[in-house]
C-alpha cells in the first residue's frame, strides 16, 4: 500500500495555493492521510512542470489535480 501522503505543489505568495492547502487540510482531517507541501519557486524542473497549473495536488499513485479543485475531487484523488 502506498504511503498516505498527498503532495501539494505551490508557489511563493500564491493566494490560490493557500485556499487549496486549507481545502486539502479540511479533507484530510477526516482521514489518516497527511500532506506534504512543495514550493516550486526555486526548482526550475518543477516550475516547468507545474508553474502554470499551481496549486497542484498529487496522490502517491501519481494522479494529479490542478486548481481549481473541490473537496470531493481531493477525496476521489486519495481513494
Phi, psi and omega in degrees: 000132180293159177298152184261064179230123174263136180258136175242122178268127185228172175237172178286142178052045183251103182299318179296327178296320178295318178298314180297318180297316178299319179297315179296317179300318178299317179296316185288340177302331183271005185228182173258022179272157174238174176229155178235125180260127179238119177272123185275356190303326185252018182231106185298324179295316179292323177298320179294320184284318189244352190310317182272356186245353185297150356286148179231129176261134182230126177277161177303334179289346184098350177296140183237152172221117178274158176294141005274146174221160183250169175302318180298320180293324177292319177301317178295325181297325185262005178285000000 
